[in-house]
Amino acid sequence: MPIFLDSSNLDEIERFHRMGIIRGVTTNPTIMRKEGVTGGMSGIGAKAKAIARLIAPLPVSVEVITNDPFKMIDQAKMFAGWADNVNVKITIHGPQGELENLEVIHKLEATHDIRVNVTAMMSAQQCFLAALAGATYVSIFGGRVNNMGYNACGEISKLRQVLDAFQLRAKIIAGSTREVLNVIEWLGAGAHVVTVVPDLLKGMVVHPYSKETVQMFLRDGAKVEESLEPPKPGKQ
Ligand code: E4P
């Protein structure tokens, strides 16, 4: 399941889903807002349900919009009720470093059987703890890690080693893509998934030399089509 789409744009999701190259979708409140989602929980619900329907049975991650542990559980239960393929995103800790989120994550996975994607993580050690708490997915923000002057590949590879060594089931999602190269390099470092913004996915497909080659094939194909006589065998 190597590539997820980091977007809540239905046209983009449908387009890449039709190509068969994405295995899931991730969203967050910032992505939703950028896409024009308003109306609180009903706006988020409408968008999340539309994405879930579009890509089912592939997973879509939807993030809670509260920092209150009780409300997080309520929102998570509501999200999980929207569709079977909705996963719930919870940040690793609160805005001031509050620690209650790990307990919420553990409770959602262990008691409520809700798949959690733990998000906004910048290091292998954060992801390791989220995996121990029982998270289905641990999201490390590779682009932000690199922007802070650390090495995302190093964190991802250390993380993969400990997950495998302790047989933890969490899957690593590397997000916060900034460059086309991030996809292959983060998968190579050990991420199970890279969640990619649509523009970078387009950038992965299109190559200037491929364009030139396709143009040559079409030009010559048109000439072959125009020519009246078939070429003599051996004279090409
Ligand atoms: C991942 O799940 C997040 O939605 C996303 O990749 C965050 O990226 P950003 O650093 O561009 O906000």
Boltz pocket constraint, residues with backbone or C-beta under 6 A from the ligand:
constraints:
  - pocket:
      binder: B
      contacts: [[A, 6], [A, 26], [A, 27], [A, 28], [A, 31], [A, 119], [A, 139], [A, 141], [A, 143], [A, 144], [A, 175], [A, 176], [A, 177], [A, 195]]
      max_distance: 6.0
